Amino acid sequence: MAEQRDNDLAGAAVLFDLDGTLVDTAEDLAASMNHAMQSAGLAPVAAESVRHLVGHGARRMLMRGYELSVDRTPDDQELDDALALFLEHYEANIAVHSRPFDGAVEMIEALRARGARMAICTNKREAMARLLMETLGFTKLFETIVGADTASAAKPDAAPVQLCLQRTNADRAAFIGDSDTDIKAASAAGLPCFVADFGYGPLTLQDQTAGIFSSYADLSPLLEESLRD
């Protein structure tokens, strides 16, 4: 019986969104956005005002930052310049404040011990996602990391989810996310999606999820039931 328990999730995979689901990255991303804006002579904006845009990429954050700071959208050159400054600063300061949400790593380790495989499916650029995981020391927990620039399209397209499934060789899987983008991507790939209510959102499609959770301790039994062969 013990041997069966130790390997009862073999063939299963769990796919994680990164920002706002697995790791709380908002403060470091906002700091890089404000670095770019201040370098352009603009006033910084509060991290909370752009938190909901984290999953939509740096360009969207910077555009919103400009709107909040100077009440206008940056032109293409301004946005390109700001993005270059953002990426340079973020790469050098990727995990000053960023940390996994409580209980996430413990749950992942427990599921891996039972044979499940883990993947990250994010709209962050793959190189940045890998750097974040390496800096935090968690790369070894994941069989693959798929970023917005890894597959043929980013979420909410099914392509990055399907690539994760191929790379993990999964015969069953579940997606863990925090936003409508994740719910749509999981649905397009035919996966159940469990959504963190503490994430960055936006989250308006709760009725299309397999479950909403407020902590990883709450998620564990729901996820196990979904993955059970």
C-alpha positions in Angstrom: 0.0 0.0 0.0 2.8 2.4 0.9 4.5 1.8 -2.5 1.2 2.5 -4.3 0.8 5.8 -2.3 4.4 6.8 -3.1 3.7 6.6 -6.9 0.0 7.0 -7.1 0.3 10.3 -9.1 2.7 8.9 -11.8 1.6 10.1 -15.2 -0.1 13.2 -13.7 1.1 16.8 -14.2 0.4 20.1 -12.5 0.9 23.2 -14.5 1.4 26.5 -12.7 1.0 30.1 -13.7 3.9 32.0 -12.2 3.2 35.6 -11.3 0.4 35.9 -8.7 -0.1 32.1 -8.5 3.2 30.5 -7.6 5.3 33.5 -6.7 4.3 37.0 -5.4 6.3 39.1 -7.9 4.3 42.3 -8.0 6.6 44.5 -5.8 9.7 43.7 -7.9 7.9 44.2 -11.2 6.4 47.5 -10.0 9.9 48.6 -8.8 11.3 48.0 -12.3 8.4 49.8 -13.9 9.0 52.8 -11.7 12.7 52.7 -12.4 11.9 53.0 -16.1 9.5 55.8 -15.5 11.7 57.8 -13.2 14.5 57.4 -15.7 12.2 59.2 -18.1 11.6 62.0 -15.6 8.1 60.7 -14.6 6.7 60.3 -11.1 6.4 56.7 -9.8 3.0 55.0 -9.2 1.9 52.7 -6.4 2.4 49.0 -7.0 -1.2 48.2 -6.1 -2.4 50.3 -9.1 -0.7 48.0 -11.6 -0.9 44.7 -9.7 -3.8 43.5 -11.8 -1.7 44.0 -15.0 1.2 41.7 -14.0 -0.1 38.8 -16.1 -0.4 40.9 -19.2 3.3 41.8 -19.6 5.7 44.6 -19.0 4.3 46.7 -21.9 0.8 46.9 -20.4 2.3 47.8 -17.0 4.3 50.6 -18.5 1.4 51.9 -20.5 -0.7 52.0 -17.4 2.1 53.6 -15.4 2.3 56.4 -18.0 -1.4 56.9 -17.8 -1.4 57.2 -14.1 1.6 59.4 -13.9 1.1 61.8 -16.8 -2.4 61.0 -18.0 -1.3 59.8 -21.5 -0.2 56.8 -23.3 3.5 56.6 -24.3 4.4 56.7 -28.0 6.1 53.7 -29.5 9.7 55.0 -29.0 9.0 56.0 -25.4 7.5 52.5 -24.7 10.4 50.7 -26.4 12.9 52.8 -24.4 11.0 52.2 -21.2 10.8 48.5 -21.8 14.5 48.2 -22.3 15.1 50.0 -19.0 12.5 47.8 -17.3 14.0 44.6 -18.5 17.5 45.6 -17.6 16.5 46.6 -14.0 14.2 43.6 -13.6 16.9 41.1 -14.6 19.3 42.7 -12.0 16.6 42.8 -9.3 14.4 39.9 -10.1 13.9 38.5 -6.6 14.5 41.3 -4.1 11.1 40.9 -2.7 9.6 38.0 -4.8 8.8 34.9 -2.8 6.6 31.8 -3.3 3.2 32.0 -1.7 2.9 30.1 1.6 2.6 26.4 1.2 3.3 26.3 -2.6 6.7 24.7 -2.4 5.6 22.2 0.3 2.7 21.1 -1.9 4.8 20.7 -4.9 7.4 18.6 -3.1 4.7 16.4 -1.7 3.1 15.8 -5.1 6.5 15.1 -6.7 7.2 12.5 -4.1 4.1 10.7 -5.3 5.1 10.8 -8.9 3.5 13.9 -10.3 5.4 16.1 -12.7 5.4 19.9 -12.4 5.5 22.6 -15.1 5.4 26.4 -15.2 3.2 27.9 -17.9 3.6 31.7 -17.8 3.2 34.8 -19.9 6.5 36.0 -18.5 9.4 35.6 -21.0 10.9 32.2 -20.6 14.4 33.6 -19.8 13.0 35.8 -17.1 10.9 33.0 -15.7 14.0 30.7 -15.6 16.1 33.4 -14.0 13.5 33.9 -11.3 13.2 30.2 -10.5 17.0 29.8 -10.5 17.4 32.8 -8.2 14.9 31.4 -5.8 16.4 28.0 -6.0 13.4 26.1 -7.3 14.3 25.2 -10.9 14.8 21.5 -9.9 11.1 21.2 -8.9 9.9 21.7 -12.5 10.3 19.4 -15.5 9.7 22.4 -17.9 9.2 26.1 -18.0 7.2 27.5 -20.9 7.1 31.3 -21.3 5.1 33.7 -23.5 7.9 33.4 -26.1 8.3 29.6 -25.9 5.3 28.3 -27.8 3.6 29.6 -30.9 1.3 31.8 -28.9 0.9 33.0 -25.3 -2.0 32.3 -22.9 -5.0 32.4 -23.3 -4.1 30.4 -26.4 -3.9 26.6 -25.7 -0.5 26.3 -27.3 1.7 26.9 -24.2 -0.5 24.6 -22.1 -0.3 21.8 -24.7 3.5 22.2 -24.9 3.7 21.7 -21.1 1.7 18.6 -21.5 3.9 17.3 -24.2 7.1 18.0 -22.2 5.8 16.3 -19.1 4.4 13.4 -21.0 1.2 13.6 -18.9 -1.8 11.4 -19.3 -3.8 13.7 -16.9 -3.2 17.2 -15.6 -4.6 20.2 -13.9 -3.8 23.9 -14.2 -3.3 26.3 -11.3 -3.7 30.0 -12.1 -5.0 33.3 -10.8 -6.8 35.0 -13.7 -9.3 34.8 -16.5 -6.3 34.3 -18.9 -5.4 31.1 -17.1 -8.9 29.9 -17.0 -9.3 30.4 -20.8 -6.0 28.8 -21.6 -6.7 25.7 -19.4 -10.2 25.4 -20.9 -8.9 25.6 -24.4 -6.5 22.8 -23.6 -9.2 20.7 -21.9 -7.8 21.0 -18.4 -9.5 21.7 -15.1 -8.3 25.0 -13.7 -8.0 25.8 -10.0 -7.7 29.5 -9.2 -6.1 31.4 -6.4 -8.2 34.2 -5.0 -5.1 35.9 -3.6 -3.6 36.4 -7.1 -3.4 39.3 -9.4 -6.5 38.6 -11.6 -8.6 39.9 -13.2 -10.9 37.1 -12.1 -14.4 37.2 -13.5 -14.8 33.6 -14.8 -15.1 31.9 -11.4 -18.0 29.8 -12.6 -15.7 28.2 -15.2 -13.2 26.9 -12.7 -12.7 23.5 -11.0 -12.4 25.4 -7.7 -11.2 28.6 -6.0 -8.7 28.4 -3.2 -7.4 30.8 -0.7 -4.3 28.9 0.4 -2.3 26.0 -0.9 -3.4 24.0 2.1 -6.9 24.3 0.8 -5.9 23.4 -2.7 -4.1 20.2 -1.9 -7.1 17.9 -1.4 -9.0 19.4 -4.3 -6.0 18.9 -6.6 -5.3 15.3 -5.4 -8.9 14.4 -6.2 -8.6 15.9 -9.7 -5.4 14.0 -10.4 -6.3 10.7 -9.0 -6.2 8.0 -11.7 
